[in-house]
Amino acid sequence: MATSVTVAVVDDHPVVIEGVRTWIGQDAAARVRIVSAGPDLDAAVHGAGRHADVILLDLELEGRLMIDAIAGLADGGRRVIVFSQHSGEEMVRAALDAGAIAYVTKQEGPRHLVDAIVATAHDRPAVPPAMAGVMVADQRPRLAPQERTALLLWFQSRSKAAVAERMGIRETTVKQYIDRARIKYGQVGRHAAGKAALLARAIEDGLVRPDEIDDL
């Protein structure tokens, strides 16, 4: 059996956490293992979940929307899936814009959740039902600001190491930003495997201007 991927679950409702445990436990292939679960985001960042492949984060903790927290986690190189009772397109877009890789509602069931965790952990596209409507309505991927910055600097013929130095982050984080941009293009059915293809997509969508590429 292949090594299971790991997930840190952050939710302030014990019944939801137990539900997630049950859903993950029902997966016959045992593809996912929970390493941290509870209402404390710090445990997922610095505690038992600090090395988890994926953070499964409730969009609202103790009455506070976690959009800023999603952005901070994404900027730190963490893979975030939002798991929420909110299914409105505005909320989905806000979470994806902040840097979430996928968005699963609590009504969507175990298959969608487990499949999204596994895909996200392996840097593959995942499009649960809540995301599908948003993706159909908007064929441009929703890139977080750091993802756009990393792409632009990389397109300017900079190495990933040089981009990392310019942005003040690790080279592995730069690679994650670029990979996530590819994933998000894949989620809307516009695959971009190579650097040239990714550049073409970004120019098509107005994420990058041609004159910016020569601005070294």
Order of alpha helices (4+ residues) and beta strands (2+ residues): beta-alpha-beta-alpha-beta-beta-beta-alpha-beta-alpha-beta-alpha-alpha-alpha-alpha-alpha-alpha-alpha
